[in-house]
Amino acid sequence: MKKRWIIYSLISLLFVLLCIGILSNTNLSNNVELSKSIQIILILLLIRVSIGCSFYIRDQYEKKKYSYGIVMNLGLFIFINVSILRQINLLIVNWNVLNIADIYNNTLKSFSFFAMLTLPCIIILSLYSIITNIFLIKREGFSPTRMLGVIIGIFALLGLVGSQLLYYLIEYLLVGTDRQFIKYTLDICTNATLTYLYSLIIATLYCNIKAANHVPKYDKDFIIILGSKIKEDGNLTPLLKGRADKAIEFGNKQYELTKKKIIYIPSGGKGNDEKVAEAEAIKKYLLEKGIKEKQIIIEDKSKSTIENMKFSKNKIDKVKKDAKISFATTNYHVFRSGIIANEQGLDCEGMGSKTKWYFYTNALIREFIANLMQEKAKHIGLIIIINSLLLGLIAIGKVYNFISILH
């Protein structure tokens, strides 16, 4: 890690030296030459930011493996790299006629370009969400939570149609330079907000898929099995059985490769409508599968994922300090569970059991909304900061007549 940051520092130094070299060899009185130099420096700056994001993401995966910072930086990394390609294209196409106004407008319009570029993906995801949730309701029965994917999908599609209708309405109503300026400003700020959300969606989807398919190292002392609702007769549901089977599969594979036995921590309390504690039901299943009782320590007080991790950690600390820990849950829940584990002081790796294809989308939407709400103050703050900076740039562009729509 230290070596990586030394390399990054050298890259930063190289960036500064390149910028100084470019400006020192630029005829500042020549508008085209100055514009090309500024554009090249802007591209170098974006590349530096992109490298910084990639370093951060890699560092976080090595240190914690689960972090909201990964989502934020991955979203920025995706947007920045699309912007780099756009800026390079502008430089090549306008090499002999480039001016400051071109750079200014191209930079401000980067958000609109990214929003339009990702629009087909959002439409496909919305339609897929509606279709899979209809299957879910038909197969598993109706419930308000199972309508979530349908509602979100319809809302997203209506929002896309509605935003276009609103745009055309504004275009019709706002005529003249000043009103065109208002329309231009609304367009930039709206697309900047959409770009932020779209980037988060894409980054969250990637992080969830990566976390769900991660295979922990076979050197663990403990594996926590996260509980969920059990059947009325006290047996495991297919979803919870999948988590237990995943843990057993990992424990058996570890013993086969290293001869190191793992201790299972079934975690989950007793709900008001449950016959026994979820941990007890999981323990019973583990025993039926041939796991020795001395390899099982139950945690039967927790009512949430936060308590699963917190109370399980307390159990583990009593047995062994600095233990190597893993946890088993359903594939869509691995990334968020890992974040919660890190917040509770657990340095661990997760694994995900498979779930039915039509259930996965609805669950993933719930996880995304939960992640969004967990950091809602940060997201709202960043959206406000981004739009405030853009409003400042637009105001400067108006003063110096850089914005092409005003010409």
C-alpha positions in Angstrom: 0.0 0.0 0.0 2.9 2.4 0.9 4.5 1.7 -2.5 1.3 2.5 -4.3 0.9 5.9 -2.6 4.6 6.7 -3.4 3.7 6.0 -7.0 0.6 8.2 -6.8 2.7 11.0 -5.3 5.2 10.7 -8.1 2.3 10.8 -10.6 1.0 14.0 -8.9 4.4 15.6 -9.1 4.7 14.6 -12.8 1.2 16.2 -13.4 2.4 19.5 -11.9 5.6 19.5 -13.9 3.7 18.7 -17.1 1.3 21.6 -16.5 4.2 24.0 -15.9 6.0 22.7 -19.0 2.8 23.1 -21.2 2.1 26.7 -20.0 5.7 27.8 -20.2 5.8 26.7 -23.9 2.4 28.3 -24.7 1.9 31.6 -26.6 -0.6 33.2 -24.2 -1.5 35.8 -26.7 -2.7 33.2 -29.2 -6.3 32.2 -28.3 -6.3 28.8 -30.1 -2.9 27.8 -28.7 -3.9 28.9 -25.1 -7.2 27.0 -25.4 -5.4 23.8 -26.5 -3.0 24.1 -23.6 -5.9 24.6 -21.1 -7.7 21.6 -22.6 -4.7 19.4 -22.3 -4.2 20.4 -18.7 -7.9 19.8 -18.0 -7.5 16.3 -19.5 -4.4 15.6 -17.4 -6.3 16.9 -14.3 -9.2 14.5 -15.0 -6.7 11.6 -15.5 -5.1 12.4 -12.1 -8.5 12.4 -10.4 -9.3 9.1 -12.1 -6.0 7.5 -10.9 -6.7 8.9 -7.4 -10.2 7.2 -7.4 -8.7 3.9 -8.5 -6.1 4.0 -5.8 -8.7 4.8 -3.2 -11.0 1.9 -4.3 -8.1 -0.6 -4.4 -6.9 0.6 -1.0 -10.4 0.3 0.5 -10.9 -3.2 -0.9 -7.6 -4.3 0.7 -8.3 -2.7 4.1 -12.0 -3.2 4.6 -13.5 -4.6 1.4 -16.8 -2.9 2.1 -17.3 0.9 2.2 -19.7 3.6 1.1 -16.5 5.4 0.0 -16.0 2.7 -2.7 -19.4 3.4 -4.2 -18.8 7.1 -4.2 -15.4 6.9 -5.7 -16.4 4.2 -8.2 -19.3 6.4 -9.4 -16.9 9.4 -9.7 -14.4 7.1 -11.5 -17.0 6.1 -14.1 -18.1 9.7 -14.7 -14.6 11.1 -14.9 -13.4 8.5 -17.5 -16.4 9.2 -19.7 -15.6 12.9 -19.4 -12.0 12.3 -20.3 -13.1 10.6 -23.6 -15.4 13.5 -24.3 -12.7 16.1 -23.6 -10.2 14.3 -25.8 -12.8 14.1 -28.6 -13.3 17.9 -28.3 -9.5 18.5 -28.5 -9.1 16.4 -31.6 -12.1 17.6 -33.5 -11.4 21.3 -32.8 -7.6 21.2 -32.9 -7.2 24.2 -35.2 -10.2 26.3 -34.0 -10.5 25.5 -30.3 -11.5 28.4 -28.0 -12.2 28.9 -24.3 -16.0 28.9 -24.9 -15.8 25.4 -26.4 -14.0 24.1 -23.4 -16.4 25.8 -21.0 -19.6 24.5 -22.7 -18.2 21.1 -23.2 -17.3 20.8 -19.5 -20.7 22.0 -18.3 -22.5 19.7 -20.8 -20.6 16.7 -19.5 -23.4 16.0 -17.1 -26.0 16.1 -19.8 -23.9 13.8 -22.0 -23.4 11.3 -19.2 -27.1 11.4 -18.3 -28.1 10.7 -21.9 -25.4 8.0 -22.3 -26.7 6.1 -19.3 -30.4 6.7 -20.1 -30.9 3.4 -22.0 -29.4 1.4 -19.1 -31.8 3.1 -16.7 -34.8 2.4 -19.0 -33.7 -1.3 -19.3 -33.2 -1.6 -15.5 -36.6 0.0 -14.9 -38.4 -2.4 -17.2 -36.5 -5.4 -15.8 -37.4 -4.3 -12.3 -41.1 -4.1 -13.2 -41.1 -7.5 -15.0 -39.2 -9.4 -12.2 -41.4 -8.0 -9.5 -44.5 -9.1 -11.3 -43.0 -12.6 -11.4 -42.2 -12.3 -7.7 -45.8 -11.4 -6.8 -47.2 -14.2 -9.0 -44.9 -16.8 -7.5 -44.6 -15.7 -3.8 -47.8 -13.7 -3.3 -48.6 -10.0 -2.8 -47.1 -7.8 -0.2 -46.3 -4.1 0.0 -42.5 -4.7 -0.1 -42.8 -6.9 -3.2 -44.5 -4.0 -5.0 -41.4 -1.8 -4.4 -39.6 -2.8 -7.6 -42.8 -2.2 -9.7 -43.3 1.2 -8.0 -39.7 2.3 -8.5 -39.6 1.1 -12.1 -42.8 2.9 -13.0 -41.7 6.0 -11.1 -38.4 6.0 -13.0 -40.1 5.6 -16.4 -42.7 8.3 -15.6 -39.9 10.5 -14.3 -38.0 10.2 -17.6 -41.0 10.9 -19.7 -42.1 13.7 -17.4 -38.7 15.4 -17.4 -38.7 15.4 -21.2 -42.2 16.9 -21.3 -41.2 19.5 -18.8 -38.1 20.3 -20.8 -40.1 20.9 -24.0 -42.6 23.0 -22.0 -39.9 25.2 -20.6 -38.4 25.4 -24.1 -41.8 26.6 -25.4 -42.4 29.1 -22.6 -38.9 30.5 -22.1 -38.1 32.6 -25.2 -35.4 35.2 -25.3 -31.8 35.4 -24.0 -32.6 35.8 -20.3 -35.2 33.0 -20.3 -33.0 30.8 -22.4 -30.3 31.3 -19.8 -32.8 30.0 -17.1 -33.6 27.0 -19.2 -29.8 26.3 -19.8 -29.2 26.5 -16.0 -32.1 24.2 -15.2 -30.9 21.7 -17.8 -27.3 21.6 -16.4 -28.3 21.3 -12.7 -31.0 18.7 -13.4 -28.6 16.5 -15.4 -25.9 17.0 -12.8 -28.3 15.6 -10.1 -29.3 12.7 -12.4 -25.7 12.0 -13.2 -24.9 11.8 -9.5 -27.8 9.3 -8.9 -27.1 7.3 -12.1 -23.4 7.0 -11.1 -24.4 5.7 -7.7 -26.8 3.2 -9.2 -24.2 1.8 -11.5 -21.5 1.7 -8.8 -23.8 0.1 -6.3 -24.8 -2.6 -8.7 -21.1 -3.3 -9.5 -20.1 -3.4 -5.8 -23.0 -5.7 -4.9 -22.2 -8.2 -7.7 -18.5 -8.2 -6.8 -19.2 -8.7 -3.1 -21.8 -11.5 -3.8 -19.2 -13.4 -5.9 -16.3 -12.9 -3.6 -14.7 -16.1 -2.2 -13.0 -15.5 1.2 -9.6 -16.9 2.0 -9.7 -20.4 3.5 -8.1 -19.4 6.8 -11.1 -18.4 9.0 -11.7 -19.2 12.7 -15.4 -18.2 12.6 -18.2 -17.8 10.2 -21.4 -15.8 11.1 -24.6 -17.0 9.6 -27.0 -14.0 9.4 -30.5 -15.0 10.4 -33.8 -14.2 8.7 -37.4 -15.1 9.2 -38.1 -18.8 9.7 -41.2 -21.0 8.9 -44.1 -21.3 11.3 -43.0 -24.8 12.2 -39.5 -23.6 13.2 -37.7 -24.9 10.2 -35.6 -22.8 7.8 -37.0 -21.0 4.8 -35.2 -21.7 1.4 -33.5 -18.3 1.7 -32.1 -19.0 5.2 -31.2 -22.6 4.3 -29.2 -21.2 1.4 -27.2 -19.0 3.8 -26.5 -22.0 6.1 -25.6 -24.3 3.2 -23.2 -21.6 1.9 -21.5 -21.5 5.3 -21.3 -25.3 5.5 -19.9 -25.5 2.0 -17.2 -23.0 2.9 -16.3 -24.7 6.2 -16.0 -28.1 4.5 -13.9 -26.7 1.7 -11.6 -25.0 4.2 -11.1 -28.2 6.2 -10.4 -30.1 3.0 -7.7 -27.6 1.9 -6.2 -26.7 5.2 -7.5 -29.2 7.8 -8.6 -26.1 9.9 -12.0 -26.5 11.4 -14.3 -23.4 11.5 -16.7 -22.4 14.3 -20.2 -21.5 13.2 -22.1 -18.5 14.7 -25.8 -18.8 13.9 -27.1 -15.3 14.6 -30.7 -14.2 15.0 -33.2 -13.7 17.8 -36.8 -14.8 18.1 -39.5 -12.7 16.4 -43.0 -12.2 17.8 -44.4 -14.6 15.2 -41.6 -17.1 15.3 -41.7 -20.4 17.2 -38.0 -20.4 18.2 -35.0 -18.1 17.8 -33.6 -18.0 14.3 -30.2 -19.0 15.7 -31.7 -22.1 17.3 -33.3 -23.1 14.0 -30.1 -22.6 12.2 -28.2 -24.6 14.8 -30.7 -27.5 14.5 -30.1 -27.5 10.7 -26.3 -27.5 11.1 -26.5 -30.5 13.4 -28.7 -32.3 10.9 -26.0 -31.6 8.3 -23.3 -33.3 10.4 -21.7 -30.2 12.1 -20.5 -31.1 15.6 -22.1 -29.2 18.4 -18.8 -28.0 19.7 -18.3 -26.2 16.4 -21.5 -24.1 17.0 -21.9 -21.0 19.2 -25.4 -19.4 18.9 -26.2 -15.7 19.1 -30.0 -15.6 19.8 -30.6 -12.0 20.9 -30.2 -9.9 17.7 -33.1 -8.3 15.8 -31.3 -6.6 12.9 -28.1 -6.9 10.8 -26.4 -4.3 13.0 -27.1 -6.5 16.1 -26.2 -9.6 14.2 -22.7 -8.3 13.8 -22.4 -6.5 17.1 -23.5 -9.4 19.3 -21.7 -12.0 17.2 -18.5 -10.0 17.7 -19.0 -10.1 21.5 -19.3 -13.9 21.3 -16.2 -14.2 19.2 -14.1 -11.9 21.3 -14.8 -14.1 24.4 -13.3 -17.1 22.6 -10.4 -15.5 20.5 -9.1 -12.0 20.0 -8.0 -11.0 16.5 -9.9 -13.9 15.0 -10.3 -14.3 11.3 -13.9 -14.0 10.5 -16.3 -14.5 7.6 -20.1 -14.3 7.3 -22.7 -15.9 5.1 -25.8 -14.1 3.9 -27.9 -13.9 0.7 -26.0 -12.5 -2.4 -27.9 -9.2 -2.6 -27.1 -8.5 1.1 -23.4 -9.1 1.2 -22.1 -5.6 0.5 -24.3 -3.8 2.9 -23.8 -6.4 5.6 -20.0 -6.0 5.1 -20.3 -2.2 5.6 -22.3 -2.8 8.8 -19.7 -5.4 10.0 -16.9 -2.8 9.4 -18.9 -0.2 11.4 -19.2 -2.6 14.3 -15.4 -3.2 14.3 -15.5 -6.6 12.5 -12.7 -7.1 9.9 -14.3 -9.9 7.9 -15.1 -11.3 4.5 -18.6 -12.2 3.3 -20.0 -14.7 0.9 -23.4 -14.8 -0.7 -25.9 -17.6 -1.3 -28.0 -17.5 -4.5 -31.6 -16.5 -4.5 -34.3 -16.8 -7.2 -33.8 -14.5 -10.2 -37.1 -12.7 -9.8 -36.5 -12.0 -6.1 -33.0 -10.6 -6.6 -34.0 -7.3 -8.2 -36.6 -6.4 -5.6 -34.1 -7.2 -2.8 -31.3 -5.2 -4.6 -33.6 -2.1 -4.8 -34.2 -2.3 -1.1 -30.5 -2.6 -0.4 -29.8 0.4 -2.7 -32.5 2.5 -1.0 -31.2 1.5 2.4 -27.6 2.5 1.4 -28.9 5.8 0.1 -30.8 6.5 3.3 -27.9 5.5 5.5 -25.8 8.3 3.9 -28.6 10.7 2.9 -27.1 13.8 4.6 -23.9 13.2 2.7 -25.6 12.7 -0.6 -27.9 15.8 -0.2 -24.8 17.8 0.8 -22.8 16.7 -2.2 -25.7 17.4 -4.6 -26.0 20.9 -3.2 -22.3 21.5 -3.4 -22.1 20.3 -7.0 -25.0 22.4 -8.1 -23.7 25.4 -6.3 -20.4 25.1 -8.1 -22.2 24.7 -11.4 -24.3 27.8 -10.7 -21.1 29.7 -10.1 -19.5 28.5 -13.3 -22.7 29.4 -15.3 -22.8 32.8 -13.8 -19.1 33.4 -14.7 -19.9 32.1 -18.2 -22.7 34.6 -18.6 -20.5 37.5 -17.5 -17.7 36.6 -19.9 -20.1 35.4 -22.7 -18.6 31.9 -22.7 -22.0 30.1 -22.8 -22.8 29.4 -26.4 -26.6 29.4 -26.0 -26.3 33.1 -25.2 -24.5 34.1 -28.3 
